[in-house]
Amino acid sequence: MSYFSGTIFTISPVLLLDTISTTQFLVEASDGGNPDLRALTLVEIGIEDMNNYAPEFTVKSYNLSLSEDALVGSTLVTFSNIDHDWTRENTYVEYSIISGNSQNNFHVETKFFHSEYPYKQVGYLVLLHSLDREASASHELVILASDSGCPPLSSTAVISIQVLDVNDNPPNFSSLSYHTHVKESTPLGSHITVVSANDRDTGSHAEIIYNIISGNEKGHFYLEENTGVLYLIKPLDYEKMTKFTLTVQASDAEKKHFSFAVVFVSVLDDNDHAPQFMFSSFSCIVPENLPISSTICSINALDFDAGPYGELTYSIVSPCFLTHGMSYDHDLFLIDPLTGDIHAKQILDYENGNKYCLTVQAKDKGDATASLVVWVDIEGIDEFEPIFTQDQYFFTLP
């Protein structure tokens, strides 16, 4: 204070003293005369608050672990601040999320509570929408605390949220159907194919167990439950079964979620059966003078393979080894390679030959063969009148 003018001024920054926003003191005036006359007065100075303190979070960093099935509307964390200003305008704080909430999963609620600061607010981070760890495994939110002063001051805190997995996803097969081919002679224990599924969950929730649930009633196959590898464990027979349709299941370890796929196994034929004729030789009797291309006889062999290996072709491969006096000209005949019908290339004449022998071969598409001896007997017909060998006969009688 000036001794002469009575001007009161500050010599250091003025601070609020606890909750007191005014200060009082006595001022004495003296005239310096004799006698010295004095007077006292009470001076009260009101201290106006300036917004010179930003709100400060009591905790600047939060780390949370939150299950992805947390209830919507639940409070995740509570936070507060300290603002060393005093007036309502300078201490009234609003909270907001300024970063990390692009999917609008969270929001902030503000509530007042009584304390030594008349305008103290507490913020609550609330779950607004359901979380999905598979879509976003973590969230980092930046919370802004801003007062209402002029100019407004603010500070931030970071809330890091780690989303914990729950078993909420089924396994998914990479394909809904698998196609594989296997030869009927495939050794037991062979790897046939592999099925594969994945689970978007993590940890034990992502462990997958595979099973065959239909189509394997005869027990030809085994599906390894942890790897999805399909093995052959019982011999295949193309002639009995050409195709298997297996329904396989993928489930999680808790058997809470399931998915299904179909495995089509086509059995490929092996040439495991040779052609067979019912007899070692065959005889057919035909009348002479049949028209050319007439069917003399039909030859049929059996092959217990199915499919291409069971399809036979026939051929005449050679004449037989004949005894003296029998015809060996097998070129007189031809055979239909598909039906086994034997035809003569020319009209057969009993008088020129009455017995023929052929070797017929049946061959499958795996080059397995069988042979049959075919005897062709020509039957003569009465086509000529008897003729005397001379016109006259003379006899001498006693």
KEKE-3310 file (N, C-alpha, C; in steps of 0.2 Angstrom, whole numbers, plus 5000, padded with zeros to 4 digits):
npx = (5004:5003:5010:5007:4997:4988:4985:4981:4990:4995:5009:5013:5008:4990:4982:4969:4964:4962:4945:4941:4936:4938:4947:4952:4957:4964:4965:4975:4975:4985:4988:5000:5002:5003:4994:4996:4984:4973:4965:4954:4950:4940:4945:4939:4943:4937:4942:4943:4940:4951:4952:4964:4969:4969:4958:4963:4965:4963:4969:4979:4980:4971:4969:4960:4952:4940:4927:4920:4906:4901:4888:4878:4876:4883:4894:4910:4922:4926:4930:4938:4942:4953:4952:4960:4954:4940:4927:4911:4910:4923:4927:4917:4916:4916:4915:4921:4923:4936:4943:4946:4933:4926:4917:4907:4905:4905:4901:4901:4896:4891:4891:4887:4894:4895:4908:4923:4925:4913:4908:4911:4913:4910:4915:4909:4912:4903:4896:4890:4886:4886:4901:4914:4926:4932:4930:4936:4950:4955:4953:4957:4954:4953:4950:4943:4943:4936:4935:4923:4928:4934:4947:4942:4950:4958:4962:4968:4965:4969:4961:4964:4957:4956:4949:4942:4940:4925:4917:4909:4908:4905:4914:4921:4920:4933:4928:4912:4910:4920:4930:4936:4947:4950:4959:4954:4963:4971:4982:4979:4978:4982:4983:4969:4961:4960:4951:4947:4944:4941:4941:4935:4937:4948:4962:4958:4945:4945:4949:4947:4937:4935:4923:4916:4899:4890:4888:4898:4895:4900:4913:4924:4933:4943:4943:4954:4953:4959:4967:4959:4963:4959:4958:4961:4954:4949:4948:4943:4931:4928:4918:4908:4905:4905:4905:4906:4898:4902:4897:4904:4908:4913:4917:4918:4929:4921:4909:4899:4896:4894:4898:4896:4901:4903:4910:4915:4919:4926:4927:4940:4941:4951:4960:4956:4951:4952:4946:4934:4930:4916:4918:4931:4931:4921:4907:4899:4886:4882:4872:4877:4879:4874:4869:4881:4889:4880:4876:4885:4888:4888:4900:4903:4911:4915:4918:4922:4925:4920:4914:4926:4936:4929:4924:4924:4934:4933:4942:4949:4962:4970:4972:4967:4977:4977:4971:4976:4968:4958:4951:4960:4959:4956:4954:4942:4933:4926:4925:4913:4920:4914:4902:4904:4899:4901:4905:4904:4915:4913:4902:4899:4904:4899:4905:4917:4924:4921:4923:4930:4942:4944:4954:4948:4950:4947:4948:4951:4951:4962:4972:4971:4968:4958:4956:4947:4943:4935:4925:4919:4906:4901:4886:4880:4868:4854:4857:4859:4854:4854:4866:4870:4884:4888:4880:4875:4874:4882:4879:4884:4876:4875)
npy = (4994:5011:5023:5036:5039:5030:5019:5003:4989:4973:4963:4951:4935:4932:4921:4909:4906:4891:4889:4901:4916:4929:4943:4951:4966:4978:4996:5009:5026:5040:5057:5063:5073:5083:5082:5065:5060:5047:5035:5021:5008:4995:4985:4976:4964:4956:4941:4937:4923:4916:4907:4898:4885:4869:4855:4841:4824:4811:4799:4795:4785:4770:4752:4739:4723:4715:4705:4699:4697:4706:4715:4726:4743:4742:4748:4752:4759:4771:4788:4803:4821:4834:4851:4866:4878:4889:4894:4890:4891:4889:4877:4868:4853:4844:4828:4818:4807:4807:4800:4784:4778:4774:4765:4767:4760:4764:4776:4791:4795:4808:4813:4822:4824:4827:4836:4844:4852:4862:4860:4847:4834:4817:4805:4791:4777:4769:4754:4754:4747:4730:4720:4713:4702:4696:4705:4717:4716:4724:4741:4758:4771:4789:4800:4816:4829:4844:4860:4874:4887:4903:4906:4889:4875:4860:4842:4826:4808:4791:4776:4759:4745:4728:4715:4701:4684:4675:4659:4661:4658:4647:4633:4634:4626:4625:4621:4616:4604:4590:4582:4566:4553:4536:4521:4505:4496:4502:4503:4498:4511:4521:4539:4547:4559:4576:4586:4602:4615:4631:4641:4657:4661:4661:4653:4639:4639:4639:4627:4612:4598:4584:4573:4558:4557:4551:4539:4530:4517:4504:4505:4508:4519:4531:4545:4557:4565:4576:4582:4581:4572:4560:4542:4526:4511:4499:4486:4491:4488:4489:4482:4480:4492:4508:4522:4533:4543:4554:4561:4574:4581:4596:4602:4613:4612:4612:4607:4615:4622:4618:4613:4607:4596:4588:4573:4566:4551:4543:4527:4519:4508:4493:4482:4468:4456:4443:4439:4426:4411:4400:4387:4376:4373:4374:4369:4371:4368:4369:4371:4368:4380:4392:4409:4422:4431:4427:4423:4411:4405:4411:4418:4420:4428:4430:4444:4449:4462:4479:4493:4500:4490:4479:4478:4468:4463:4453:4441:4431:4421:4411:4396:4379:4366:4353:4337:4324:4327:4336:4352:4368:4381:4395:4407:4408:4413:4426:4437:4446:4460:4465:4459:4445:4437:4424:4424:4418:4420:4416:4406:4391:4374:4358:4348:4353:4354:4349:4351:4363:4371:4384:4396:4407:4423:4432:4448:4460:4478:4480:4472:4459:4441:4428:4412:4401:4386:4384:4373:4370:4362:4357:4354:4343:4344:4337:4340:4335:4324:4306:4299:4287:4278:4273:4271:4258:4241:4225:4209:4192:4177:4161)
npz = (5000:4996:5006:5005:4995:4998:4989:4985:4981:4972:4976:4974:4966:4968:4977:4980:4996:5003:5004:5004:4996:4998:5005:5020:5028:5040:5038:5043:5045:5047:5053:5057:5065:5080:5094:5087:5076:5072:5061:5058:5046:5039:5026:5013:5001:4986:4978:4962:4952:4940:4925:4926:4928:4922:4921:4929:4927:4939:4937:4924:4915:4910:4911:4905:4905:4896:4894:4879:4879:4888:4897:4888:4893:4905:4917:4914:4918:4931:4932:4937:4940:4945:4948:4951:4950:4955:4953:4946:4932:4929:4934:4930:4922:4907:4900:4886:4873:4862:4853:4846:4846:4835:4831:4839:4851:4864:4877:4887:4903:4914:4931:4946:4962:4980:4987:4993:4983:4975:4962:4957:4946:4941:4929:4919:4910:4899:4892:4876:4864:4859:4860:4849:4848:4837:4827:4833:4843:4853:4861:4861:4870:4870:4882:4885:4896:4899:4904:4908:4907:4901:4891:4887:4896:4895:4898:4895:4896:4894:4890:4889:4882:4883:4874:4879:4873:4870:4868:4854:4841:4827:4821:4804:4789:4776:4764:4758:4752:4748:4736:4731:4724:4724:4722:4721:4725:4735:4748:4765:4778:4771:4767:4762:4760:4766:4778:4782:4794:4802:4816:4822:4835:4849:4857:4868:4864:4850:4847:4837:4833:4824:4816:4808:4804:4796:4783:4784:4788:4785:4790:4782:4783:4792:4802:4808:4823:4827:4817:4805:4795:4783:4783:4775:4781:4779:4767:4750:4737:4721:4714:4723:4729:4723:4726:4740:4752:4763:4778:4787:4803:4811:4827:4841:4856:4867:4862:4858:4847:4830:4813:4796:4783:4767:4761:4746:4740:4727:4721:4712:4698:4699:4688:4693:4690:4678:4662:4659:4652:4652:4648:4643:4629:4615:4605:4589:4578:4562:4547:4530:4517:4522:4521:4517:4530:4540:4557:4564:4577:4594:4606:4623:4636:4654:4665:4680:4684:4685:4676:4665:4665:4664:4652:4637:4623:4608:4598:4584:4586:4581:4572:4578:4584:4573:4570:4557:4542:4545:4543:4543:4540:4547:4542:4536:4544:4554:4569:4578:4587:4599:4602:4601:4591:4579:4562:4545:4531:4519:4509:4517:4513:4514:4507:4504:4516:4532:4546:4557:4567:4579:4588:4600:4607:4622:4628:4641:4645:4652:4647:4651:4647:4640:4633:4621:4614:4599:4590:4574:4567:4551:4544:4533:4519:4510:4494:4482:4468:4467:4457:4444:4442:4429:4413:4409:4416:4416:4419:4423:4424:4431)
capx = (5000:5006:5010:5005:4991:4983:4984:4983:4992:4998:5016:5014:5001:4985:4980:4964:4966:4957:4939:4940:4937:4939:4952:4950:4962:4962:4970:4975:4977:4988:4990:5007:5002:5004:4995:4995:4977:4973:4958:4955:4944:4941:4945:4938:4944:4935:4946:4939:4944:4953:4953:4971:4970:4966:4956:4968:4963:4967:4973:4979:4980:4968:4970:4955:4951:4933:4924:4916:4899:4899:4882:4877:4874:4887:4899:4917:4927:4924:4936:4937:4948:4954:4953:4961:4950:4935:4920:4907:4912:4930:4927:4912:4920:4912:4919:4919:4928:4938:4947:4946:4927:4923:4911:4902:4903:4906:4899:4903:4890:4894:4887:4889:4894:4897:4915:4926:4924:4906:4906:4915:4910:4913:4914:4908:4913:4897:4896:4884:4884:4890:4908:4915:4933:4934:4930:4941:4952:4956:4951:4961:4950:4956:4945:4944:4940:4936:4930:4919:4931:4936:4946:4941:4956:4957:4967:4966:4967:4969:4958:4965:4953:4958:4943:4943:4936:4921:4915:4903:4909:4906:4919:4918:4924:4935:4924:4906:4911:4926:4929:4942:4946:4954:4959:4951:4969:4974:4984:4976:4982:4983:4979:4964:4961:4960:4946:4949:4939:4944:4936:4937:4938:4955:4964:4954:4938:4947:4951:4942:4937:4932:4920:4911:4893:4886:4891:4904:4892:4904:4919:4930:4937:4944:4944:4958:4949:4962:4970:4955:4965:4954:4962:4957:4956:4946:4948:4938:4929:4924:4912:4903:4903:4909:4905:4904:4896:4903:4895:4909:4906:4918:4914:4923:4930:4915:4904:4894:4895:4895:4897:4896:4903:4902:4916:4913:4924:4924:4932:4942:4942:4957:4959:4958:4948:4953:4940:4934:4925:4913:4920:4937:4930:4914:4906:4893:4884:4879:4871:4881:4876:4871:4871:4887:4887:4875:4879:4886:4887:4890:4904:4903:4915:4913:4923:4919:4927:4914:4917:4930:4940:4924:4922:4928:4934:4934:4946:4951:4969:4974:4968:4969:4982:4972:4974:4976:4961:4954:4952:4963:4958:4952:4953:4936:4928:4927:4921:4912:4924:4910:4896:4907:4896:4906:4902:4908:4917:4910:4897:4902:4901:4901:4909:4924:4926:4915:4925:4935:4944:4947:4955:4945:4952:4943:4953:4949:4955:4969:4976:4970:4965:4956:4956:4942:4943:4928:4924:4913:4904:4897:4881:4878:4861:4853:4856:4861:4851:4859:4868:4873:4891:4888:4874:4873:4878:4881:4880:4884:4873:4877)
capy = (5000:5017:5027:5043:5039:5025:5014:4996:4985:4967:4963:4944:4932:4931:4914:4907:4902:4886:4890:4909:4920:4936:4944:4957:4969:4985:5001:5015:5033:5045:5064:5064:5080:5083:5075:5061:5058:5041:5032:5014:5006:4988:4984:4969:4963:4950:4938:4934:4917:4916:4900:4896:4878:4864:4849:4835:4817:4808:4793:4797:4779:4764:4746:4735:4717:4715:4700:4702:4696:4710:4717:4732:4747:4741:4753:4749:4762:4777:4792:4810:4825:4839:4857:4870:4884:4889:4896:4885:4891:4887:4870:4863:4849:4839:4822:4816:4802:4811:4795:4776:4775:4774:4760:4770:4755:4767:4783:4793:4799:4813:4814:4826:4822:4832:4836:4850:4857:4862:4858:4841:4829:4810:4802:4784:4774:4764:4750:4756:4741:4723:4720:4707:4702:4694:4711:4721:4713:4729:4747:4763:4777:4795:4804:4823:4833:4851:4865:4879:4893:4906:4900:4882:4872:4853:4837:4819:4801:4785:4770:4754:4739:4722:4711:4694:4679:4670:4654:4663:4657:4640:4631:4634:4622:4629:4620:4613:4598:4588:4576:4563:4547:4531:4515:4499:4492:4507:4500:4501:4516:4527:4545:4548:4567:4580:4591:4608:4620:4636:4645:4663:4661:4660:4648:4633:4640:4638:4620:4609:4591:4581:4566:4556:4556:4546:4537:4526:4512:4498:4506:4509:4525:4534:4553:4559:4570:4583:4584:4581:4568:4554:4537:4520:4506:4493:4486:4493:4483:4493:4478:4481:4499:4513:4528:4534:4550:4554:4568:4575:4586:4600:4605:4615:4607:4612:4604:4620:4625:4613:4614:4600:4596:4581:4571:4561:4547:4539:4521:4518:4500:4490:4476:4463:4450:4442:4436:4419:4407:4395:4380:4376:4372:4375:4366:4373:4364:4374:4368:4371:4384:4398:4415:4425:4435:4424:4421:4404:4404:4417:4417:4425:4427:4434:4447:4452:4469:4483:4498:4499:4484:4473:4478:4464:4462:4446:4440:4425:4422:4406:4389:4374:4361:4348:4330:4324:4327:4341:4359:4372:4387:4399:4414:4408:4416:4432:4437:4453:4461:4467:4454:4438:4433:4422:4424:4415:4425:4414:4400:4385:4368:4352:4343:4355:4354:4348:4353:4368:4373:4391:4399:4413:4426:4438:4453:4466:4484:4479:4467:4452:4438:4421:4408:4396:4382:4383:4368:4372:4356:4359:4348:4342:4344:4333:4345:4332:4318:4301:4298:4281:4280:4271:4270:4251:4237:4219:4203:4185:4173:4154)
capz = (5000:4996:5012:5004:4991:5000:4984:4987:4975:4974:4975:4972:4963:4973:4977:4984:5002:5004:5001:5005:4990:5000:5010:5024:5033:5043:5036:5048:5042:5052:5050:5058:5069:5087:5094:5080:5075:5068:5060:5056:5042:5036:5019:5011:4994:4984:4974:4956:4950:4933:4923:4925:4930:4918:4925:4929:4928:4945:4934:4917:4910:4913:4907:4906:4901:4896:4890:4873:4880:4893:4896:4886:4898:4911:4918:4913:4923:4933:4932:4940:4939:4950:4945:4956:4950:4960:4951:4943:4925:4928:4937:4927:4917:4903:4897:4880:4869:4856:4849:4847:4847:4828:4830:4844:4856:4871:4878:4893:4907:4919:4937:4951:4969:4985:4990:4995:4977:4974:4956:4956:4942:4940:4923:4919:4903:4898:4886:4872:4860:4860:4858:4845:4848:4831:4823:4835:4849:4858:4859:4865:4870:4873:4885:4886:4901:4897:4909:4904:4907:4895:4886:4891:4897:4895:4898:4892:4899:4889:4892:4885:4883:4879:4873:4880:4869:4872:4863:4851:4834:4825:4816:4797:4784:4770:4758:4760:4749:4746:4731:4730:4720:4727:4719:4726:4728:4739:4754:4771:4782:4766:4767:4757:4759:4773:4778:4786:4797:4806:4821:4823:4842:4850:4863:4868:4860:4843:4845:4833:4834:4818:4816:4803:4807:4792:4777:4785:4792:4785:4793:4778:4784:4799:4802:4813:4825:4828:4811:4799:4789:4782:4781:4773:4786:4777:4759:4745:4732:4716:4712:4728:4731:4719:4729:4747:4753:4770:4781:4793:4807:4815:4833:4846:4861:4871:4858:4859:4840:4825:4806:4793:4776:4764:4757:4741:4739:4721:4720:4705:4697:4697:4684:4698:4688:4671:4658:4660:4648:4656:4646:4639:4622:4613:4598:4586:4572:4557:4541:4525:4512:4525:4517:4520:4536:4545:4563:4565:4584:4598:4611:4628:4642:4659:4668:4686:4685:4683:4672:4659:4665:4663:4645:4633:4615:4605:4592:4583:4586:4578:4571:4583:4581:4571:4567:4550:4538:4547:4540:4547:4537:4551:4539:4533:4549:4558:4575:4581:4593:4604:4604:4601:4586:4574:4555:4539:4526:4513:4510:4519:4509:4518:4503:4504:4523:4537:4553:4558:4574:4580:4595:4601:4613:4625:4631:4644:4644:4656:4643:4653:4642:4641:4627:4620:4607:4596:4585:4570:4563:4545:4543:4526:4518:4504:4489:4475:4467:4466:4450:4443:4439:4422:4410:4409:4420:4414:4424:4420:4429:4430)
cpx = (5004:5005:5006:4998:4986:4981:4986:4984:4995:5005:5018:5008:4996:4982:4974:4966:4960:4950:4937:4941:4937:4944:4951:4956:4961:4968:4969:4978:4980:4990:4997:5008:5004:4998:4993:4988:4977:4966:4959:4949:4946:4940:4944:4939:4942:4940:4942:4943:4945:4954:4960:4974:4966:4964:4961:4965:4967:4971:4973:4979:4976:4969:4964:4955:4944:4931:4920:4908:4897:4892:4882:4874:4878:4892:4906:4922:4924:4931:4934:4943:4948:4956:4954:4958:4944:4928:4917:4909:4919:4931:4922:4915:4915:4917:4917:4925:4930:4942:4946:4939:4923:4917:4906:4900:4903:4903:4901:4897:4894:4889:4891:4890:4897:4904:4917:4925:4916:4904:4910:4911:4914:4911:4913:4908:4908:4898:4889:4882:4889:4897:4909:4923:4936:4934:4936:4943:4954:4954:4955:4957:4954:4950:4947:4940:4941:4932:4927:4921:4932:4943:4945:4948:4954:4963:4964:4968:4966:4966:4960:4961:4955:4952:4945:4938:4931:4919:4909:4903:4909:4912:4917:4923:4927:4932:4918:4906:4918:4926:4936:4941:4952:4954:4957:4957:4973:4976:4980:4981:4983:4979:4975:4963:4961:4955:4949:4944:4943:4939:4939:4939:4946:4956:4960:4947:4939:4949:4945:4943:4932:4929:4916:4905:4888:4890:4896:4901:4896:4911:4925:4935:4937:4946:4948:4955:4952:4965:4965:4957:4961:4959:4958:4959:4953:4946:4942:4937:4925:4917:4906:4900:4908:4909:4903:4903:4896:4901:4900:4907:4913:4914:4920:4924:4925:4909:4898:4892:4897:4894:4898:4898:4902:4908:4913:4919:4922:4930:4933:4943:4949:4955:4961:4954:4949:4947:4940:4928:4922:4916:4927:4937:4922:4913:4899:4892:4880:4878:4875:4876:4872:4873:4877:4885:4882:4879:4879:4885:4890:4894:4904:4907:4913:4919:4920:4921:4921:4918:4921:4934:4935:4922:4927:4928:4936:4938:4948:4959:4973:4970:4970:4974:4977:4975:4973:4969:4957:4956:4955:4963:4954:4951:4946:4931:4931:4923:4920:4916:4920:4905:4899:4903:4901:4902:4907:4909:4914:4905:4901:4899:4904:4906:4916:4927:4921:4917:4931:4936:4947:4949:4953:4948:4948:4948:4950:4953:4962:4973:4976:4966:4963:4955:4950:4943:4936:4929:4918:4912:4899:4892:4879:4870:4860:4851:4857:4856:4856:4860:4872:4880:4892:4881:4871:4877:4877:4883:4880:4881:4875:4871)
cpy = (5006:5021:5034:5044:5035:5020:5007:4992:4978:4967:4955:4941:4931:4924:4913:4904:4897:4888:4897:4912:4927:4937:4951:4959:4976:4990:5007:5021:5037:5051:5066:5071:5078:5086:5071:5058:5052:5039:5025:5013:4999:4988:4977:4968:4956:4948:4935:4928:4918:4908:4898:4889:4874:4858:4844:4829:4814:4802:4795:4791:4773:4758:4742:4729:4716:4709:4702:4701:4701:4713:4724:4737:4746:4746:4750:4752:4769:4782:4799:4814:4830:4846:4862:4877:4883:4890:4890:4885:4888:4880:4865:4859:4844:4834:4820:4811:4806:4806:4788:4774:4776:4770:4762:4764:4758:4774:4784:4797:4802:4813:4818:4823:4827:4831:4843:4855:4857:4860:4852:4836:4822:4808:4794:4782:4769:4761:4752:4751:4735:4723:4713:4707:4700:4700:4716:4718:4718:4736:4752:4769:4783:4799:4811:4826:4840:4855:4870:4886:4897:4909:4894:4879:4864:4849:4830:4813:4796:4779:4764:4748:4733:4717:4704:4689:4675:4665:4656:4662:4649:4639:4632:4630:4626:4627:4615:4606:4596:4582:4573:4556:4542:4525:4510:4495:4496:4503:4503:4506:4521:4533:4546:4555:4570:4585:4596:4613:4625:4639:4651:4665:4660:4655:4642:4633:4639:4631:4616:4601:4589:4574:4565:4554:4552:4544:4532:4520:4505:4499:4506:4514:4527:4541:4554:4565:4577:4586:4585:4576:4562:4548:4531:4515:4500:4492:4488:4488:4487:4489:4478:4488:4504:4520:4528:4541:4550:4561:4569:4581:4589:4603:4608:4610:4606:4609:4609:4622:4619:4616:4607:4601:4589:4579:4565:4557:4542:4533:4520:4510:4499:4483:4469:4456:4449:4439:4429:4416:4401:4388:4381:4375:4373:4373:4370:4370:4369:4370:4372:4376:4390:4404:4418:4430:4433:4422:4413:4402:4410:4414:4422:4423:4432:4438:4451:4459:4473:4489:4496:4492:4478:4473:4473:4465:4455:4446:4433:4425:4417:4400:4384:4370:4355:4342:4329:4323:4332:4348:4364:4380:4392:4406:4414:4411:4422:4433:4445:4454:4463:4462:4447:4434:4431:4421:4420:4420:4423:4408:4394:4379:4362:4348:4346:4355:4354:4349:4358:4369:4380:4392:4406:4416:4432:4442:4459:4472:4485:4474:4460:4448:4431:4418:4403:4393:4381:4378:4370:4366:4358:4353:4348:4342:4340:4338:4341:4325:4312:4300:4291:4282:4277:4270:4263:4247:4230:4214:4196:4181:4166:4151)
cpz = (5000:5002:5011:5000:4994:4995:4986:4981:4977:4972:4974:4969:4969:4972:4982:4990:5004:5001:5002:4999:4992:5005:5014:5028:5035:5040:5041:5044:5048:5049:5052:5063:5076:5091:5087:5080:5070:5067:5057:5051:5040:5029:5017:5003:4991:4978:4968:4953:4942:4931:4921:4927:4925:4922:4924:4931:4934:4943:4927:4912:4914:4908:4909:4902:4902:4891:4884:4874:4886:4891:4893:4892:4904:4911:4918:4918:4925:4934:4934:4938:4945:4946:4950:4955:4955:4958:4947:4935:4924:4930:4934:4921:4913:4900:4891:4877:4863:4851:4851:4848:4840:4827:4835:4849:4863:4871:4885:4896:4912:4925:4942:4958:4973:4987:4992:4989:4975:4967:4953:4952:4941:4933:4923:4912:4903:4892:4882:4867:4861:4857:4854:4845:4841:4826:4826:4842:4854:4856:4864:4864:4873:4875:4887:4891:4900:4901:4904:4905:4900:4895:4890:4891:4898:4896:4896:4897:4894:4893:4887:4887:4879:4879:4874:4876:4873:4866:4859:4844:4832:4821:4809:4793:4778:4764:4761:4757:4747:4741:4730:4727:4723:4724:4724:4729:4733:4746:4760:4775:4777:4768:4761:4755:4766:4772:4783:4788:4801:4810:4823:4830:4843:4856:4862:4864:4853:4841:4842:4833:4828:4819:4810:4806:4803:4786:4778:4789:4791:4787:4788:4779:4791:4798:4808:4816:4826:4822:4805:4793:4789:4779:4779:4778:4784:4769:4755:4740:4727:4714:4717:4729:4727:4721:4736:4748:4761:4773:4787:4796:4811:4821:4837:4852:4866:4868:4859:4852:4835:4818:4802:4785:4773:4760:4752:4739:4733:4721:4713:4704:4696:4692:4688:4696:4680:4668:4659:4655:4653:4655:4643:4632:4621:4606:4596:4580:4568:4550:4535:4521:4516:4521:4521:4525:4541:4551:4564:4572:4588:4604:4616:4634:4648:4662:4674:4688:4683:4680:4666:4659:4664:4656:4641:4626:4613:4599:4591:4582:4582:4577:4577:4580:4580:4569:4560:4547:4540:4544:4545:4545:4542:4548:4536:4538:4552:4564:4576:4587:4599:4607:4604:4596:4581:4567:4550:4534:4519:4514:4511:4515:4512:4514:4503:4511:4528:4544:4553:4566:4574:4587:4596:4608:4616:4629:4635:4643:4648:4653:4646:4648:4644:4634:4627:4614:4605:4590:4581:4566:4557:4544:4536:4525:4511:4498:4482:4475:4466:4458:4449:4440:4432:4420:4410:4413:4417:4419:4421:4426:4427:4427)
residu = (MET:SER:TYR:PHE:SER:GLY:THR:ILE:PHE:THR:ILE:SER:PRO:VAL:LEU:LEU:LEU:ASP:THR:ILE:SER:THR:THR:GLN:PHE:LEU:VAL:GLU:ALA:SER:ASP:GLY:GLY:ASN:PRO:ASP:LEU:ARG:ALA:LEU:THR:LEU:VAL:GLU:ILE:GLY:ILE:GLU:ASP:MET:ASN:ASN:TYR:ALA:PRO:GLU:PHE:THR:VAL:LYS:SER:TYR:ASN:LEU:SER:LEU:SER:GLU:ASP:ALA:LEU:VAL:GLY:SER:THR:LEU:VAL:THR:PHE:SER:ASN:ILE:ASP:HIS:ASP:TRP:THR:ARG:GLU:ASN:THR:TYR:VAL:GLU:TYR:SER:ILE:ILE:SER:GLY:ASN:SER:GLN:ASN:ASN:PHE:HIS:VAL:GLU:THR:LYS:PHE:PHE:HIS:SER:GLU:TYR:PRO:TYR:LYS:GLN:VAL:GLY:TYR:LEU:VAL:LEU:LEU:HIS:SER:LEU:ASP:ARG:GLU:ALA:SER:ALA:SER:HIS:GLU:LEU:VAL:ILE:LEU:ALA:SER:ASP:SER:GLY:CYS:PRO:PRO:LEU:SER:SER:THR:ALA:VAL:ILE:SER:ILE:GLN:VAL:LEU:ASP:VAL:ASN:ASP:ASN:PRO:PRO:ASN:PHE:SER:SER:LEU:SER:TYR:HIS:THR:HIS:VAL:LYS:GLU:SER:THR:PRO:LEU:GLY:SER:HIS:ILE:THR:VAL:VAL:SER:ALA:ASN:ASP:ARG:ASP:THR:GLY:SER:HIS:ALA:GLU:ILE:ILE:TYR:ASN:ILE:ILE:SER:GLY:ASN:GLU:LYS:GLY:HIS:PHE:TYR:LEU:GLU:GLU:ASN:THR:GLY:VAL:LEU:TYR:LEU:ILE:LYS:PRO:LEU:ASP:TYR:GLU:LYS:MET:THR:LYS:PHE:THR:LEU:THR:VAL:GLN:ALA:SER:ASP:ALA:GLU:LYS:LYS:HIS:PHE:SER:PHE:ALA:VAL:VAL:PHE:VAL:SER:VAL:LEU:ASP:ASP:ASN:ASP:HIS:ALA:PRO:GLN:PHE:MET:PHE:SER:SER:PHE:SER:CYS:ILE:VAL:PRO:GLU:ASN:LEU:PRO:ILE:SER:SER:THR:ILE:CYS:SER:ILE:ASN:ALA:LEU:ASP:PHE:ASP:ALA:GLY:PRO:TYR:GLY:GLU:LEU:THR:TYR:SER:ILE:VAL:SER:PRO:CYS:PHE:LEU:THR:HIS:GLY:MET:SER:TYR:ASP:HIS:ASP:LEU:PHE:LEU:ILE:ASP:PRO:LEU:THR:GLY:ASP:ILE:HIS:ALA:LYS:GLN:ILE:LEU:ASP:TYR:GLU:ASN:GLY:ASN:LYS:TYR:CYS:LEU:THR:VAL:GLN:ALA:LYS:ASP:LYS:GLY:ASP:ALA:THR:ALA:SER:LEU:VAL:VAL:TRP:VAL:ASP:ILE:GLU:GLY:ILE:ASP:GLU:PHE:GLU:PRO:ILE:PHE:THR:GLN:ASP:GLN:TYR:PHE:PHE:THR:LEU:PRO)
# end
